[in-house]
């Protein structure tokens, strides 16, 4: 599936491997996001699109009001103007990992040791771990006509995504690189973006099917703009963490998938930081 001439997974000695890693690291350092064009061979794009369409009906669909931290009730101790007080309507949908067949191309890629090692090298880490979350580690995001994915932060530090089906119009990925850190929420900057005063903080990317996107989603505010047209926007999301054992919160998991498992009902023994979400 992968264009191994440009991205020779498992062959760290190849010059093209080193060059791809170097380009990704440079982009991540500069913008908090790297796009690896043509990661998937063109001959596999129809299969990716078909597999996505097959599982899309299993997406959990719900419209609800959320904030950028995906938290429930607002903490009334927060000051007026805090971004946690700003609410959005979210009407997109997610197919959970346990609804994606093991034989699906995106599932095989997610588990592949060479893929995981390549990603770790791109992020400059010794190792990346699959999320211990049985629902959120791998999922398919579905955005339909007239819907968007509003501003939010991710649960995991590192998000890797791949557009598998593009809409006729809209569906642009927008993000604010490293607008917060593990030790600082920086609510003033977040509030500026939500109020339309933070244009200077926003980057935009037009993705194509088969491109691989590497992104620091835990600390970078991001969204997908409104989709227009009869073709849904499908994006596979591969979630990893620097630490093993990361699981999403019960509230966040119910928002995305409409359910939790026994794993989510246990105390969260591993957290990547102490931020609001």
QUISUL-V751716 format. One record per residue. PSI is psi as a letter, one per 30 degrees, with the letter a starting at -180 (* if undefined). D_CENTER is the distance of its C-alpha to the mean C-alpha in Angstrom with 1 decimal. Layout:
<<PSI	D_CENTER> <PSI	D_CENTER>>
This chain:
<<e	20.9> <k	19.8> <i	22.1> <f	23.6> <e	26.0> <e	23.4> <i	21.1> <i	23.6> <k	21.5> <f	23.9> <i	26.4> <f	25.8> <f	29.3> <k	28.6> <e	28.8> <e	26.0> <e	23.7> <e	24.6> <e	24.3> <e	20.7> <e	19.8> <e	21.8> <e	20.2> <e	16.6> <e	18.0> <e	19.8> <e	17.0> <e	14.8> <e	18.0> <e	18.8> <f	15.8> <g	12.9> <k	11.3> <k	12.8> <k	13.1> <j	15.2> <k	17.1> <h	18.6> <e	16.9> <k	18.0> <k	21.6> <e	22.7> <f	24.7> <f	21.7> <e	19.9> <e	22.2> <e	21.4> <e	17.6> <e	18.3> <e	20.9> <e	19.0> <e	16.3> <e	19.1> <e	20.8> <f	18.2> <e	17.0> <f	20.1> <g	19.0> <k	16.0> <k	16.7> <k	17.6> <k	18.7> <k	19.3> <l	19.4> <k	19.7> <l	17.2> <a	16.8> <f	14.0> <f	14.3> <h	14.2> <l	17.6> <c	20.6> <k	24.0> <k	24.3> <j	26.1> <f	29.3> <f	30.1> <k	27.5> <l	29.3> <k	29.5> <f	26.9> <k	24.2> <f	20.7> <f	20.4> <f	23.3> <k	21.6> <k	20.4> <l	18.5> <k	18.7> <k	15.6> <g	16.5> <a	13.6> <l	13.2> <k	11.4> <k	13.2> <l	13.2> <e	13.6> <f	17.3> <g	17.7> <j	16.5> <k	19.7> <f	20.0> <f	21.6> <k	18.7> <e	17.7> <e	14.0> <e	15.3> <e	17.9> <e	15.6> <e	13.3> <f	16.6> <k	18.3> <e	19.8> <e	20.2> <e	16.6> <e	15.6> <e	18.5> <e	17.6> <e	14.1> <e	16.0> <e	18.6> <e	16.2> <f	15.0> <h	18.7> <l	18.5> <e	21.0> <k	18.6> <k	15.1> <k	15.1> <k	13.4> <k	12.6> <f	15.9> <j	14.4> <f	15.8> <e	13.6> <f	10.0> <e	10.1> <k	9.5> <l	9.2> <k	9.8> <k	8.9> <k	12.4> <k	13.6> <l	17.3> <k	20.1> <f	20.5> <l	17.2> <l	14.3> <j	11.2> <l	12.8> <k	12.2> <l	10.3> <l	9.1> <l	6.8> <e	9.2> <l	8.6> <e	9.5> <k	7.7> <k	4.3> <k	5.9> <l	5.8> <k	9.2> <k	10.9> <f	13.6> <k	15.6> <k	16.1> <l	17.9> <e	21.4> <l	20.4> <a	17.8> <h	14.1> <k	13.8> <k	10.7> <k	12.1> <l	11.3> <j	13.7> <k	13.6> <h	14.6> <f	16.0> <l	16.5> <l	17.1> <f	17.7> <g	21.1> <k	21.0> <f	19.3> <h	21.0> <f	21.3> <e	23.6> <e	21.1> <e	18.5> <e	21.4> <e	22.5> <e	19.3> <e	19.5> <g	23.2> <g	23.0> <g	24.5> <h	21.7> <e	21.6> <f	22.3> <f	19.1> <k	16.8> <l	15.7> <k	15.0> <k	13.9> <j	15.2> <l	13.4> <l	15.6> <k	15.3> <f	15.3> <k	13.8> <k	11.3> <k	8.9> <k	8.7> <k	7.4> <i	8.6> <f	6.3> <e	9.0> <f	11.7> <j	10.7> <k	11.0> <l	9.2> <l	9.8> <k	10.7> <l	14.5> <k	16.8> <k	17.3> <k	21.0> <l	22.9> <f	23.4> <k	20.6> <l	17.3> <k	14.0> <k	12.2> <k	8.9> <k	8.3> <j	5.2> <j	7.0> <k	6.8> <l	9.8> <l	12.1> <f	15.2> <k	17.2> <l	17.9> <g	18.1> <k	15.1> <k	14.8> <l	13.4> <l	16.1> <e	18.3> <e	17.8> <e	14.0> <e	14.3> <e	17.0> <e	15.2> <e	12.5> <f	14.8> <g	18.3> <l	19.5> <l	19.4> <l	21.0> <f	23.6> <e	21.1> <f	19.6> <f	23.2> <l	24.0> <k	23.9> <j	20.7> <f	22.4> <k	19.6> <k	17.7> <f	16.1> <a	17.8> <h	19.9> <l	17.9> <e	18.4> <*	15.5>>
